[in-house]
Amino acid sequence: MIITVGVTVLDLFRDFTLKLQEDEMVQKYMEAQKQVDSDEVLNREVEKFNSIKADLNFELARELKDTEKVKELNLELKKLYDVIESNPKMVALNESKTSVNKFVQDLNYILVEAINGADPYAVDPDVYSSCRGGCCSCEGGCH
């Protein structure tokens, strides 16, 4: 690749990220985040969840725990978690976040492999995503 005078790799990367913000997948994620952020009811539920979680952590940290209170807080936390996670706006956010995270992992894998001398066009991110970290069960060899 030829880099023109005054243009650095960081400049090219910044240009790439501007283009990335225009990508349909990223746009979907950003819109889903806006929808969640603007939902006052959902945000109150999240705040309540965080408050209950803090109460639970406080109770668990006590030397003399109130096991009934711990059970009660756990039950309340689970119910609220289920309400939050079943909210269609939260479902959409989580689905789009999963896609974006996978894409970022793929980008990172290609970047690392290229820095280590691999041909970026020959790098298959799906090979990396199938890696579970333990080599003893791998039949394909290391990437």
Secondary structure by P-SEA (a helix, b strand, c coil): ccccccccaaaaaaaaaaaaaacaaaaaaaaaaaaaaacaaaaaaaaaaaaaaaaaaaaaaccccaaaaaaaaaaaaaaaaaaaaacaaaaaaaaaaaaaaaaaaaaaaaaaaaaaccccccccaaaaaaccccccccccccc
